[in-house]
Structures are given as C-alpha cells and as structure tokens.
Amino acid sequence: MSLDEKILESLDEEEIKVVVQHMSTNLLLIPLKSNQKMYSQQIKRLGRMDAKSPLVQKMLPAMVLTLMKKQDVKYTEIISKYLCDTRRHFEDYLKENEIGNALSHDVPESYASLYWTYRKDVDKSCDLSYFWIMLKLVGDELDATEQTRIEYCVEQQENNVQMVADYENRIEQSTQEHQVEIEQLKKKHSKEIKDLQQEIRSLSDLIQGKKDSLEEIWERETDKKHVQRMRTLDEEYEQKKVRQEEQYHESNNQLECEYQEKKNRLLVEIEEQTERLKAEYETRKQTLSEDIQNLESRARSLSEKESVLQSEIESLESRKSVLQAYIDHYFQQFEEHAIQMSLDALLKSKFAENAFSSSQMELGVRTQTIHENVNELLVHEGTPIKNGDYIDPAEELEDMLMDLKENIGRYFEDPYEIAKLVLTAQSLGKVMLIDSFSARKIGDSISALTDGKCVTTIDLSDGKYTIKEVIDFINNRPEITILVEGLIDRFDDKVIASIYHGCPGTIVIFSYAEKATLDMLSKAYLQYAIPFCFEEKITLESSEPILLSNQIYQDNLPDINIEECKKIYKKHFSKLYREGYLTKSLALEVTKFIEIYKALENGGKVSGLAKETIRFFLSNLEEEKENQVLLKDLI
C-alpha cells in the first residue's frame, strides 16, 4: 500500500462518507469515464454521465461508498489523492495566515474563528463535520467535548454575524429612505436652487470684469516702472564701463614695463648659461675621449681572450668526439652481449627440443615449437601459508588498502605507500615490474589475499617456451596472482605486452634484476606495465600472522577521472610534450598514473616511491631543468 493510500486508514466509514459527499461530482466521475468497461454496471444505473444530472448527483456518492467498502483500487487511489491534496492545501493555508500557533484546545473561540475564516476565504461549502476531518488530517484531532464547545462558539459567532448583517440591512434601508427624502426636497426647492445658481453666475461675471480692469491698470503701472528701471541700469553701465577702461589702460602699461624688465634679465641669464655649457661640453668631450681609448684597449684584450677560448673549445670538441666514440663502442658491445644472450637461449632450446619452426609467429614475435606437454614449464607452485588468519573480502576501497598494507608490512617499511602504488597499478589494469629482491615478497603479500597462499612463480629465463604456452598456462591456473621471473632480463618487452593482453583478470608481476635493464627496453612497455623499485624499503620479516582471503580488486578500485587527467596533463606535461622531451603516449600514461595515485591519496602530493616510478617515464630528462621542476612540484 502506498503512502497516499494509507491516509484512508486514519478515517472511519462515516468520515469517508462525509469526504465523498463533499467531493465534486466531476472528480467522482473520472474513474467511471476512464474505465467504462470495468464500471459498466454502474454506468448503466447512472445513465447519462453528466455532473449536472440529478440522477448522477443523487446516486453517485452512495455508489462510490459501496465501491470503497469493496476496496475498489481506482476510487481508493482518487480519494486518497484528494485527501492528500486537501491536507496539503489546509496546511499551506494555516502557514500562510500564521494560524497554527494561535489554535488551542482550551480556547474554542480560536477554532470557531478559523472555521468562519476558512469558509469565507476558501470553501463556502465546508461544514463542521468536514472541518473536523481536515483538522484530523493535519494531526489536530478533537474529542467530542471539544467539538461540542467549538460548535457552541460557532453558533454564537454565526448569531453575531447575523446580527451584524441585520444591522447593515437596516442601515442600508435607512440610507435609501434618506436618499428618497433628499430627492423629494430637491424637487420641492428646485426653483429656489435655480435662482441661486443664476445669482452665482451673475456674481462670477461681475468678479471677472473687475479682475480684467485691475489687470490693465497693473500692466500700465508695471510698464512705467520697467522703463524707468532700464534708464537707471543704462546709466550705471556707462559709468562702470568708463571706470573699467581706465583700469585696463593702467594695468596694460604696468605689465608692459614688467615684461621688458624680465626679458632683459632672461637675456643676461641665457648668455651666462651658454658660456657655462660650453665649458662643460669641452670638459665632457675630453673625458669621453679618454673613455673611448680605454674601451678600445679593453676590446683588444677581450679579442685576445676570445682567441684563447676558441682554442679551448676546439680542444673540448676533440675530447667530446673521443668520448662519443667510446660511448658508442660501449653500447655496441652491450647490444652484442644482449643479442648473444638471446642466441644462447635459442641454441639451448634447439638442442633441447631438436626442432625449431622459423615460420611460426605469434603476436608479432618469432617463437619456438609449441610443447605438447605444457606442464613442462618451470613452475614453482605456491605453497599454503600455515601462519595466517582468514578474513572476509573487503567491500570498501579503504578496507582493501588496509588489508594489503598489513601483509606488505611483514616485509617492508612504509607499507601503506607501497599498498597504494600496487592498487594504482591494479586500477590502471597494468602489470607490475618489480625488482627481483622485492617481487616475491610483494607477490606473497597480494597472493595471500587473492589466493590464500604464497605466490605461484613461472621461470622463463631459458626462453624455451612459446608465448601461447605461457598465456594458456596462466589462464588455466586457478590462482589470481602470478609472478613471472627471468623474462625482462632477456630484453623481451614484446612478450610482456602479449601476456598483458592475453591474461585479463590476472595480477601479473614481472621481476627484473637491475634498473639498467629497464633503461635498455623500449619505452613502449610503459603503456601496459608500471615499474616499481621497493628494494630500499625491505626490512626483516615479521612473525605476525599474514592475512588470508579471496579478495577481488578490480570491482572496487577507482575509475580514471578524465577531467582531473586533463588538468594534470595541462599543468605538468603539455609543455614537455610540445618541446619534444616526452612523447604524447608516455605523457598521457604518466598523467593517468598520477591521477589514480592522487585519488587514492585523497588529493595529496606524490611520495618518494611514486617519484621513482615517474622517473622511469622521464629518464631521458634526468639532467634537464624542466624535469627537476616537475618532480619538485609533484612531490
């Protein structure tokens, strides 16, 4: 039952009858007109469905009450809605007129006043039985005694209103009688009134004539005074004009004398100033000549120094060529060593399998013959953990972070920061590249929460197996967390991409021996992998029980906020990209890494461990000033 329909439960049958009788006939006809098939019997009894029909007005309320007793859905709904609307309008009326606080059960006159005011302002058809229902709807239910007292007050106020109405009728009747009497008096004395009006008009004409004659006399007198005043002003003007001209001639003569005196003084000063400037010019000219001679001497000295520095530059250029040749030779040997390692692995595979298929290609990488028995892969099965406490999987991100932090804290310092970096990689859906000293410990910390045991390890150092074999093997394993060893040290970044794309839903960790190995790989691996270096944070292993669970991370990790990514890219990386220090793809990848990390950090700054990961993206800028400013701003 809806909230609107529950309002009927507060009313008894008699009250509902009063409500139905108070509702308009048009409103009660709506369900019948909208559902004629359902109410065919009622429609036949009513005949013409017109609100003005006497038969409809007589039979429809009783018919509606009968349907309500049968719990008819349509009429239950429409009457409930009507009651809700009535309650809302009545509450609004009480608030707008500030009546609610003035009502008191001990003062029945307050309710009687509300009743008559409401009938006058809103509903003239409201009777006392309907008034009790409206009060009950707004939570102000009155008992029988209180209703009786209020009814008495209503009757008294009604009598008072009737007395006022009778008094006003008598006043109106008296006013009409007086008006008739006034009209009769007007008719009786009409001749006298006309004579008085004629006398008034005659007096008005006489007053107007005298007014006109007085105005003519005033104008003549005014003109005489005006002419006399103009003569007086002209005489005063001529006198002032003569005095002003005399003063002007005197001032002009005085100014002429002062001008000649100042002119003579200025001519003398100009001649003196000219002589002084000539002397200063000769002195300054001699000083500048000496300065020019000194500058020419210094220019010759600087020219000699320039020649010496040019010789030094040529010597340094020669030294640079020697060093560049040494660097090229060093990296050539390094590449040959890496190629030799790959060839050794291929030769071992050839002798072990006695076959090699040069035509088979998988995912853009040349591979060896697929083994028939995939179980020949070198796998270290994850062992069960004896010293562990099983917990239920966390549903909130902060709880997952704290569980992972507890496990990582068994092996590392600063475990909360490492846990945030691990979940950042999982949020981005990327594999993790971790130094070999830390990889197994991180793997055990995660595997304990995802698989309830130590991490399962695959050793691919001999390069003996195809990518498809490795991907199928990982996908067929029940474990969620897998550690792959020996692959990065063979500089095979394409295999990392293939495993990343082929094993969705699996947390894959790749271990590497040295950071220099990552520098030799193409930066393309950063599109699907996040490198970390936790070796400096390793500590003595704790004896505390490790937490075990079957946690799934992907469902509860934060999504990438594109708007925040745009702000980070514009602030930190757009300039580096435009100036050619960073490719667009790497700039976007490191932007997403920082955005997710800051989401886990609740907007804080990037820490030292995260800084080391960012350096992998910016390794080519290690000595650049822009890189140093960027890292300082981020951390």
C-alpha positions as CSV (number, residue, x, y, z in Angstrom):
1,M,0.0,0.0,0.0
2,S,1.4,3.4,-1.0
3,L,1.8,6.3,1.4
4,D,-1.2,8.2,-0.2
5,E,-3.5,5.2,0.3
6,K,-2.5,4.9,4.0
7,I,-4.2,8.2,4.7
8,L,-7.6,6.4,4.4
9,E,-6.7,4.2,7.4
10,S,-6.9,7.3,9.7
11,L,-10.6,7.8,8.8
12,D,-13.6,5.8,9.8
13,E,-16.5,4.9,7.5
14,E,-18.7,7.9,8.5
15,E,-15.8,10.3,7.9
16,I,-15.1,8.8,4.5
17,K,-18.8,9.3,3.7
18,V,-18.6,13.0,4.6
19,V,-15.5,13.3,2.3
20,V,-17.2,11.7,-0.6
21,Q,-20.3,13.9,-0.3
22,H,-18.0,16.9,-0.2
23,M,-16.1,16.0,-3.4
24,S,-17.2,17.4,-6.7
25,T,-19.3,15.2,-9.0
26,N,-16.9,15.8,-11.9
27,L,-14.0,14.3,-9.8
28,L,-16.1,11.3,-8.8
29,L,-17.0,10.6,-12.5
30,I,-13.3,10.4,-13.6
31,P,-12.7,6.7,-12.8
32,L,-16.1,5.8,-14.5
33,K,-15.3,7.7,-17.7
34,S,-11.7,6.4,-17.8
35,N,-12.7,2.7,-17.2
36,Q,-16.1,2.3,-18.8
37,K,-15.7,-1.5,-19.3
38,M,-14.8,-2.0,-15.6
39,Y,-17.7,0.0,-14.3
40,S,-20.3,-0.9,-17.0
41,Q,-23.0,-1.9,-14.4
42,Q,-22.6,1.4,-12.5
43,I,-22.7,3.4,-15.8
44,K,-26.0,1.7,-16.8
45,R,-27.6,2.7,-13.5
46,L,-26.5,6.3,-13.8
47,G,-27.4,6.7,-17.4
48,R,-26.0,10.0,-18.9
49,M,-22.6,10.7,-17.4
50,D,-23.2,14.3,-16.7
51,A,-22.3,16.1,-13.5
52,K,-25.4,18.2,-13.8
53,S,-27.7,15.2,-14.0
54,P,-30.0,15.0,-10.9
55,L,-29.8,11.1,-11.0
56,V,-26.0,11.2,-11.0
57,Q,-25.9,13.8,-8.2
58,K,-28.2,11.6,-6.1
59,M,-26.8,8.1,-6.7
60,L,-23.1,8.6,-7.4
61,P,-21.9,9.3,-3.7
62,A,-23.7,6.2,-2.4
63,M,-22.3,4.2,-5.3
64,V,-18.8,5.4,-4.6
65,L,-19.1,4.4,-0.9
66,T,-20.2,0.9,-1.9
67,L,-17.2,0.6,-4.1
68,M,-14.9,1.9,-1.3
69,K,-16.3,-0.8,1.0
70,K,-15.3,-3.4,-1.7
71,Q,-11.8,-1.8,-1.6
72,D,-12.0,-0.6,-5.2
73,V,-8.5,0.3,-6.4
74,K,-9.4,3.3,-8.6
75,Y,-11.6,5.0,-6.1
76,T,-9.2,4.3,-3.3
77,E,-6.5,6.0,-5.3
78,I,-8.6,9.0,-6.3
79,I,-10.0,9.6,-2.8
80,S,-6.6,9.2,-1.2
81,K,-5.1,11.7,-3.6
82,Y,-8.0,14.1,-2.9
83,L,-7.3,13.8,0.9
84,C,-3.6,14.3,0.4
85,D,-4.2,17.5,-1.7
86,T,-6.8,18.7,0.9
87,R,-4.3,18.2,3.7
88,R,-1.5,20.0,1.8
89,H,-3.8,23.0,0.9
90,F,-5.1,23.2,4.5
91,E,-1.5,23.1,5.9
92,D,-0.4,25.8,3.5
93,Y,-3.5,27.9,4.5
94,L,-2.6,27.7,8.2
95,K,1.1,28.6,7.5
96,E,0.4,31.5,5.2
97,N,-2.1,33.0,7.6
98,E,0.1,32.1,10.7
99,I,-2.9,30.4,12.3
100,G,-1.4,27.1,13.5
101,N,0.3,28.6,16.6
102,A,-2.8,30.5,17.6
103,L,-5.0,27.4,17.9
104,S,-5.6,25.9,21.4
105,H,-8.0,23.2,22.6
106,D,-8.5,25.4,25.7
107,V,-9.7,28.3,23.5
108,P,-12.6,27.0,21.4
109,E,-13.1,30.5,20.0
110,S,-9.8,30.2,18.0
111,Y,-11.2,27.1,16.2
112,A,-14.5,28.9,15.6
113,S,-12.7,31.9,14.1
114,L,-10.7,29.6,11.9
115,Y,-13.9,27.8,10.7
116,W,-15.6,31.0,9.6
117,T,-12.4,32.5,8.1
118,Y,-11.8,29.3,6.1
119,R,-15.4,29.2,4.8
120,K,-15.2,32.9,3.8
121,D,-11.7,32.7,2.1
122,V,-11.6,29.1,0.7
123,D,-14.5,26.8,0.9
124,K,-18.1,28.1,1.4
125,S,-19.5,24.6,1.4
126,C,-17.3,23.5,4.3
127,D,-19.5,22.3,7.3
128,L,-18.4,21.3,10.8
129,S,-18.2,17.6,10.1
130,Y,-15.8,18.2,7.1
131,F,-13.9,20.8,9.3
132,W,-13.2,18.1,12.0
133,I,-11.8,15.8,9.2
134,M,-9.5,18.5,7.9
135,L,-8.1,19.1,11.4
136,K,-7.7,15.4,11.9
137,L,-5.7,15.2,8.6
138,V,-3.2,17.8,9.8
139,G,-2.8,15.9,13.2
140,D,-5.1,18.1,15.3
141,E,-7.9,15.6,16.3
142,L,-10.5,16.9,18.7
143,D,-12.6,14.8,21.1
144,A,-16.4,15.0,21.4
145,T,-16.4,17.5,24.3
146,E,-14.0,19.9,22.5
147,Q,-16.1,19.6,19.3
148,T,-19.3,20.5,21.3
149,R,-17.6,23.6,22.8
150,I,-16.4,24.7,19.4
151,E,-19.9,24.1,17.9
152,Y,-21.4,26.4,20.5
153,C,-18.8,29.1,19.7
154,V,-19.5,28.7,16.0
155,E,-23.3,29.1,16.7
156,Q,-22.6,32.2,18.8
157,Q,-20.3,33.7,16.1
158,E,-23.0,32.8,13.5
159,N,-25.6,34.7,15.6
160,N,-23.3,37.7,15.9
161,V,-22.7,37.6,12.1
162,Q,-26.5,37.5,11.6
163,M,-27.0,40.5,13.9
164,V,-24.3,42.4,12.0
165,A,-26.0,41.6,8.7
166,D,-29.4,42.7,10.1
167,Y,-27.9,45.9,11.3
168,E,-26.2,46.6,8.0
169,N,-29.6,45.9,6.2
170,R,-31.3,48.4,8.5
171,I,-28.6,51.0,7.8
172,E,-28.9,50.4,4.0
173,Q,-32.7,50.7,4.2
174,S,-32.4,54.0,6.2
175,T,-29.9,55.3,3.7
176,Q,-32.3,54.6,0.8
177,E,-35.1,56.3,2.7
178,H,-32.9,59.4,3.3
179,Q,-31.9,59.4,-0.4
180,V,-35.6,59.4,-1.4
181,E,-36.3,62.2,1.0
182,I,-33.3,64.2,-0.4
183,E,-34.7,63.7,-4.0
184,Q,-38.1,64.9,-2.8
185,L,-36.6,68.0,-1.2
186,K,-34.6,68.7,-4.4
187,K,-37.8,68.7,-6.5
188,K,-39.6,70.8,-3.9
189,H,-37.0,73.6,-3.8
190,S,-35.8,73.3,-7.5
191,K,-37.0,76.9,-8.3
192,E,-35.1,78.4,-5.4
193,I,-32.0,76.4,-6.4
194,K,-32.2,77.7,-10.0
195,D,-32.5,81.3,-8.8
196,L,-29.4,80.9,-6.5
197,Q,-27.4,79.3,-9.4
198,Q,-28.3,82.3,-11.6
199,E,-27.3,84.8,-9.0
200,I,-23.9,82.9,-8.6
201,R,-23.3,83.2,-12.4
202,S,-24.0,86.9,-12.3
203,L,-21.6,87.5,-9.4
204,S,-19.0,85.5,-11.3
205,D,-19.3,87.7,-14.4
206,L,-19.0,90.8,-12.2
207,I,-15.9,89.5,-10.5
208,Q,-14.3,88.6,-13.8
209,G,-15.0,92.1,-15.2
210,K,-13.4,93.8,-12.2
211,K,-10.4,91.4,-12.5
212,D,-9.8,92.3,-16.1
213,S,-9.8,96.1,-15.4
214,L,-7.4,95.7,-12.4
215,E,-5.0,93.7,-14.7
216,E,-4.9,96.5,-17.3
217,I,-4.1,99.1,-14.6
218,W,-1.4,96.9,-13.1
219,E,0.2,96.3,-16.6
220,R,0.3,100.1,-17.3
221,E,2.0,100.8,-13.9
222,T,4.4,98.0,-14.4
223,D,5.5,99.2,-17.9
224,K,6.2,102.7,-16.5
225,K,8.4,101.3,-13.7
226,H,10.2,99.0,-16.1
227,V,11.1,101.9,-18.5
228,Q,12.4,103.9,-15.5
229,R,14.5,101.0,-14.3
230,M,16.0,100.4,-17.7
231,R,17.2,104.0,-17.8
232,T,18.8,103.8,-14.4
233,L,20.6,100.5,-15.4
234,D,22.0,102.0,-18.7
235,E,23.4,105.0,-16.8
236,E,25.1,102.6,-14.2
237,Y,26.5,100.5,-17.1
238,E,28.1,103.5,-18.8
239,Q,29.7,104.7,-15.6
240,K,31.2,101.2,-14.9
241,K,32.4,100.9,-18.5
242,V,34.4,104.1,-18.2
243,R,36.0,103.0,-14.9
244,Q,36.9,99.6,-16.3
245,E,38.6,101.1,-19.4
246,E,40.7,103.4,-17.2
247,Q,41.8,100.5,-15.0
248,Y,42.7,98.4,-18.1
249,H,45.0,101.1,-19.6
250,E,46.8,101.4,-16.3
251,S,47.3,97.6,-15.9
252,N,48.4,97.3,-19.5
253,N,51.1,99.9,-19.1
254,Q,52.3,98.3,-15.8
255,L,52.5,94.8,-17.4
256,E,54.5,96.2,-20.4
257,C,57.1,97.6,-18.1
258,E,57.4,94.3,-16.1
259,Y,57.7,92.3,-19.4
260,Q,60.6,94.5,-20.6
261,E,62.4,94.1,-17.2
262,K,62.0,90.2,-17.2
263,K,63.1,90.0,-20.8
264,N,66.4,91.8,-20.1
265,R,67.1,89.7,-17.1
266,L,66.5,86.4,-19.1
267,L,68.8,87.5,-21.9
268,V,71.6,88.1,-19.4
269,E,71.0,84.6,-17.8
270,I,70.9,82.9,-21.2
271,E,74.3,84.3,-22.1
272,E,75.8,83.2,-18.8
273,Q,74.3,79.7,-19.2
274,T,75.6,79.4,-22.7
275,E,79.2,80.2,-21.5
276,R,78.9,77.6,-18.7
277,L,77.6,74.8,-21.0
278,K,80.4,75.4,-23.5
279,A,82.9,74.9,-20.7
280,E,81.2,71.7,-19.5
281,Y,81.0,70.4,-23.1
282,E,84.7,70.8,-23.6
283,T,85.4,69.0,-20.3
284,R,82.9,66.1,-21.0
285,K,84.4,65.8,-24.5
286,Q,87.8,65.3,-23.1
287,T,86.5,62.7,-20.6
288,L,84.7,60.7,-23.2
289,S,87.8,60.6,-25.5
290,E,89.7,59.1,-22.6
291,D,86.9,56.5,-22.0
292,I,86.8,55.6,-25.7
293,Q,90.6,54.9,-25.6
294,N,90.1,52.7,-22.5
295,L,87.3,50.7,-24.2
296,E,89.3,50.2,-27.3
297,S,92.1,48.8,-25.2
298,R,89.7,46.5,-23.4
299,A,88.2,45.3,-26.7
300,R,91.6,44.3,-27.9
301,S,92.2,42.4,-24.6
302,L,88.8,40.6,-25.0
303,S,89.6,39.7,-28.6
304,E,92.8,38.1,-27.4
305,K,90.8,36.1,-24.7
306,E,88.3,35.1,-27.3
307,S,91.1,33.5,-29.4
308,V,92.3,31.6,-26.3
309,L,88.8,30.4,-25.5
310,Q,88.2,29.3,-29.1
311,S,91.3,27.2,-28.9
312,E,90.0,25.6,-25.7
313,I,86.6,24.9,-27.3
314,E,88.3,23.2,-30.2
315,S,90.2,21.1,-27.8
316,L,87.0,20.2,-25.9
317,E,85.2,19.3,-29.2
318,S,88.0,16.9,-30.0
319,R,87.7,15.4,-26.5
320,K,83.9,15.1,-27.0
321,S,84.5,13.1,-30.2
322,V,86.8,10.7,-28.4
323,L,84.3,10.2,-25.6
324,Q,81.3,9.8,-28.0
325,A,83.3,7.1,-29.8
326,Y,83.9,5.4,-26.5
327,I,80.2,5.5,-25.6
328,D,79.2,4.2,-29.0
329,H,81.7,1.3,-28.6
330,Y,80.4,0.6,-25.1
331,F,76.7,0.3,-26.1
332,Q,77.6,-1.6,-29.2
333,Q,79.3,-4.2,-27.0
334,F,76.2,-4.1,-24.6
335,E,73.8,-4.8,-27.5
336,E,76.0,-7.6,-28.8
337,H,76.0,-9.1,-25.3
338,A,72.2,-8.9,-25.2
339,I,71.9,-10.5,-28.7
340,Q,74.4,-13.2,-27.6
341,M,72.2,-14.0,-24.6
342,S,69.2,-14.3,-26.8
343,L,71.1,-16.6,-29.3
344,D,72.3,-18.7,-26.4
345,A,68.7,-19.2,-25.2
346,L,67.6,-20.1,-28.8
347,L,70.5,-22.6,-29.1
348,K,69.6,-24.2,-25.8
349,S,66.0,-24.6,-27.0
350,K,67.2,-26.1,-30.3
351,F,69.4,-28.7,-28.6
352,A,66.6,-29.5,-26.0
353,E,63.8,-29.8,-28.5
354,N,65.8,-30.8,-31.6
355,A,63.4,-28.7,-33.7
356,F,62.8,-25.1,-34.4
357,S,60.0,-23.6,-36.6
358,S,61.2,-20.4,-38.2
359,S,57.9,-19.7,-39.9
360,Q,55.7,-19.7,-36.8
361,M,54.9,-16.2,-35.5
362,E,52.6,-15.4,-32.5
363,L,51.6,-11.8,-31.8
364,G,54.4,-10.3,-33.8
365,V,57.2,-12.3,-32.1
366,R,59.1,-15.3,-33.6
367,T,58.6,-18.3,-31.3
368,Q,59.8,-21.9,-30.8
369,T,57.9,-25.1,-31.4
370,I,55.0,-25.5,-29.0
371,H,55.5,-28.2,-26.5
372,E,52.9,-30.9,-26.4
373,N,53.0,-31.0,-22.6
374,V,52.6,-27.5,-21.2
375,N,53.3,-28.8,-17.7
376,E,57.0,-28.9,-18.6
377,L,57.1,-25.2,-17.9
378,L,59.3,-24.4,-14.9
379,V,56.7,-23.6,-12.3
380,H,57.1,-23.1,-8.5
381,E,53.7,-23.9,-7.1
382,G,52.5,-21.5,-4.4
383,T,52.7,-23.3,-1.0
384,P,49.9,-23.0,1.6
385,I,50.5,-20.5,4.3
386,K,50.4,-22.0,7.8
387,N,50.8,-18.9,9.9
388,G,47.8,-16.9,8.6
389,D,44.4,-15.5,9.7
390,Y,41.5,-15.8,7.2
391,I,39.3,-12.7,6.7
392,D,36.3,-11.9,4.6
393,P,36.9,-10.0,1.4
394,A,36.8,-6.2,1.9
395,E,34.0,-4.3,0.1
396,E,35.3,-0.8,0.6
397,L,38.5,0.6,-1.0
398,E,40.0,1.8,2.2
399,D,39.5,-1.6,3.8
400,M,41.2,-3.3,0.9
401,L,44.1,-0.8,1.2
402,M,44.5,-1.5,4.9
403,D,44.4,-5.3,4.4
404,L,47.1,-5.1,1.8
405,K,49.1,-2.7,3.9
406,E,49.1,-5.2,6.8
407,N,50.5,-8.0,4.6
408,I,53.1,-5.8,3.0
409,G,54.2,-4.5,6.4
410,R,55.5,-8.0,7.2
411,Y,58.4,-7.4,4.7
412,F,58.7,-3.7,4.0
413,E,58.9,-0.3,5.7
414,D,56.4,2.3,4.6
415,P,53.8,-0.4,3.7
416,Y,50.9,2.0,3.3
417,E,52.6,3.8,0.5
418,I,53.6,0.6,-1.3
419,A,50.0,-0.7,-1.0
420,K,48.7,2.5,-2.7
421,L,51.1,2.0,-5.6
422,V,50.1,-1.6,-6.0
423,L,46.4,-0.7,-6.1
424,T,47.2,2.2,-8.5
425,A,48.6,-0.4,-11.0
426,Q,45.5,-2.5,-10.5
427,S,43.2,0.4,-11.1
428,L,45.0,1.1,-14.4
429,G,44.8,-2.6,-15.3
430,K,48.5,-2.9,-15.8
431,V,51.1,-5.5,-14.9
432,M,53.8,-4.6,-12.3
433,L,57.5,-4.7,-12.9
434,I,59.3,-5.1,-9.5
435,D,62.9,-5.6,-8.6
436,S,63.8,-9.2,-8.0
437,F,64.6,-8.6,-4.3
438,S,61.1,-7.4,-3.7
439,A,59.0,-9.2,-6.3
440,R,58.4,-12.4,-4.4
441,K,57.6,-10.6,-1.1
442,I,55.1,-8.3,-2.9
443,G,53.7,-11.4,-4.7
444,D,53.2,-13.3,-1.4
445,S,51.5,-10.3,0.2
446,I,49.0,-10.0,-2.7
447,S,48.5,-13.8,-3.3
448,A,47.7,-14.3,0.4
449,L,44.7,-12.0,0.0
450,T,43.7,-13.2,-3.5
451,D,44.5,-17.0,-3.4
452,G,45.1,-17.7,0.3
453,K,48.7,-19.0,-0.3
454,C,52.2,-18.0,-1.4
455,V,52.6,-16.7,-5.0
456,T,52.9,-19.1,-7.9
457,T,56.1,-18.5,-9.9
458,I,56.9,-19.1,-13.6
459,D,60.6,-19.1,-14.6
460,L,61.1,-18.2,-18.3
461,S,64.8,-17.5,-18.1
462,D,65.7,-20.2,-20.6
463,G,63.5,-18.8,-23.4
464,K,62.3,-22.3,-24.2
465,Y,58.6,-21.8,-24.4
466,T,56.2,-20.0,-26.8
467,I,54.1,-17.1,-25.7
468,K,50.9,-19.1,-26.3
469,E,52.0,-21.8,-24.0
470,V,52.7,-19.2,-21.2
471,I,49.4,-17.4,-21.8
472,D,47.3,-20.7,-21.8
473,F,49.1,-21.9,-18.7
474,I,48.4,-18.7,-16.8
475,N,44.7,-18.6,-17.9
476,N,44.2,-22.2,-16.9
477,R,45.6,-21.7,-13.4
478,P,43.1,-21.1,-10.6
479,E,45.4,-18.5,-9.0
480,I,44.7,-14.8,-9.5
481,T,48.3,-13.6,-8.7
482,I,51.2,-14.9,-10.8
483,L,55.0,-14.0,-10.6
484,V,57.0,-14.3,-13.9
485,E,60.8,-14.4,-13.5
486,G,63.7,-14.3,-16.0
487,L,61.8,-12.6,-18.9
488,I,62.7,-8.9,-18.6
489,D,66.4,-9.7,-18.2
490,R,66.2,-11.2,-21.7
491,F,65.1,-7.7,-23.0
492,D,61.9,-9.3,-24.4
493,D,59.4,-6.4,-23.9
494,K,57.1,-7.8,-26.7
495,V,56.3,-10.9,-24.6
496,I,55.3,-8.6,-21.7
497,A,52.7,-6.9,-24.0
498,S,51.4,-10.3,-25.2
499,I,51.0,-11.6,-21.6
500,Y,49.3,-8.3,-20.6
501,H,46.8,-8.5,-23.4
502,G,46.3,-12.3,-23.2
503,C,45.7,-12.6,-19.4
504,P,43.0,-10.2,-18.3
505,G,41.7,-10.5,-14.8
506,T,45.1,-11.9,-13.6
507,I,47.5,-9.9,-11.4
508,V,50.8,-10.5,-13.2
509,I,54.2,-9.4,-11.6
510,F,57.4,-9.4,-13.7
511,S,60.7,-9.3,-11.8
512,Y,63.9,-7.6,-13.1
513,A,67.5,-7.8,-11.8
514,E,68.6,-4.2,-12.3
515,K,67.1,-0.9,-13.2
516,A,69.6,-0.6,-16.0
517,T,67.7,-3.5,-17.7
518,L,64.6,-1.3,-17.9
519,D,66.6,1.5,-19.4
520,M,67.6,-0.8,-22.3
521,L,64.0,-1.7,-23.1
522,S,61.8,0.4,-25.4
523,K,59.6,2.9,-23.5
524,A,56.6,1.3,-25.2
525,Y,56.3,-1.2,-22.3
526,L,55.1,1.7,-20.1
527,Q,51.8,1.5,-22.0
528,Y,50.9,-1.8,-20.3
529,A,53.3,-2.0,-17.3
530,I,54.2,0.1,-14.2
531,P,57.8,-0.3,-12.9
532,F,58.5,-0.1,-9.2
533,C,61.6,-0.3,-7.1
534,F,61.0,-1.3,-3.4
535,E,64.4,-2.8,-2.6
536,E,65.4,0.1,-0.3
537,K,62.2,-0.4,1.8
538,I,62.9,-4.2,2.6
539,T,63.1,-5.0,6.3
540,L,63.4,-8.1,8.5
541,E,60.4,-10.3,8.1
542,S,57.8,-10.1,10.8
543,S,56.5,-13.1,12.7
544,E,52.9,-11.7,12.8
545,P,50.2,-13.8,11.1
546,I,49.6,-12.9,7.4
547,L,46.0,-12.1,6.3
548,L,44.4,-14.7,4.0
549,S,41.3,-14.1,1.8
550,N,39.8,-14.5,-1.7
551,Q,39.8,-10.7,-2.5
552,I,38.9,-9.4,-5.9
553,Y,40.3,-5.9,-6.5
554,Q,39.0,-4.8,-9.9
555,D,35.4,-4.3,-8.9
556,N,36.1,-1.7,-6.1
557,L,39.0,0.3,-7.4
558,P,38.6,4.0,-8.5
559,D,38.0,4.8,-12.2
560,I,40.0,7.3,-14.1
561,N,38.7,10.9,-13.8
562,I,39.2,12.3,-17.2
563,E,38.7,16.0,-16.1
564,E,41.4,15.6,-13.4
565,C,43.7,14.0,-16.0
566,K,43.2,17.0,-18.3
567,K,44.2,19.4,-15.5
568,I,47.3,17.3,-14.6
569,Y,48.4,17.0,-18.3
570,K,47.9,20.7,-18.9
571,K,49.8,21.7,-15.8
572,H,52.8,19.3,-15.9
573,F,53.2,17.5,-19.2
574,S,51.8,19.5,-22.1
575,K,54.9,21.8,-22.2
576,L,57.3,18.8,-22.0
577,Y,55.4,17.2,-24.9
578,R,55.4,20.4,-27.0
579,E,59.1,20.9,-26.5
580,G,59.9,17.3,-27.5
581,Y,61.1,16.0,-24.2
582,L,58.3,13.4,-23.9
583,T,56.1,11.5,-26.4
584,K,52.3,12.1,-26.2
585,S,51.6,8.5,-25.3
586,L,54.0,8.4,-22.4
587,A,52.7,11.9,-21.2
588,L,49.2,10.5,-21.1
589,E,50.2,7.3,-19.4
590,V,52.1,9.1,-16.6
591,T,49.2,11.5,-16.3
592,K,46.7,8.6,-15.6
593,F,49.2,7.1,-13.1
594,I,49.4,10.4,-11.1
595,E,45.6,10.9,-11.3
596,I,44.7,7.5,-9.9
597,Y,47.5,7.8,-7.3
598,K,46.2,11.1,-6.1
599,A,42.7,9.7,-5.9
600,L,43.9,7.0,-3.5
601,E,45.9,9.7,-1.7
602,N,42.8,11.9,-1.4
603,G,44.5,14.7,-3.4
604,G,47.9,14.7,-1.6
605,K,51.3,15.1,-3.1
606,V,53.2,12.3,-4.8
607,S,55.6,10.5,-2.4
608,G,59.3,9.4,-2.9
609,L,58.4,5.9,-4.1
610,A,56.0,7.2,-6.6
611,K,58.6,9.7,-7.7
612,E,61.0,6.8,-8.6
613,T,58.3,5.3,-10.8
614,I,57.7,8.7,-12.6
615,R,61.5,8.8,-13.2
616,F,61.2,5.7,-15.5
617,F,58.8,7.7,-17.7
618,L,61.1,10.8,-17.7
619,S,64.5,9.0,-17.6
620,N,65.7,10.9,-20.8
621,L,65.1,14.1,-18.9
622,E,67.1,13.2,-15.8
623,E,69.5,16.1,-16.2
624,E,67.0,18.6,-17.6
625,K,65.9,21.6,-15.6
626,E,62.3,21.1,-16.6
627,N,62.3,17.6,-15.1
628,Q,63.6,18.7,-11.8
629,V,61.0,21.5,-11.5
630,L,58.2,18.9,-12.4
631,L,59.3,16.4,-9.8
632,K,59.7,19.1,-7.1
633,D,56.1,20.3,-7.9
634,L,54.6,16.8,-7.8
635,I,56.3,15.6,-4.6
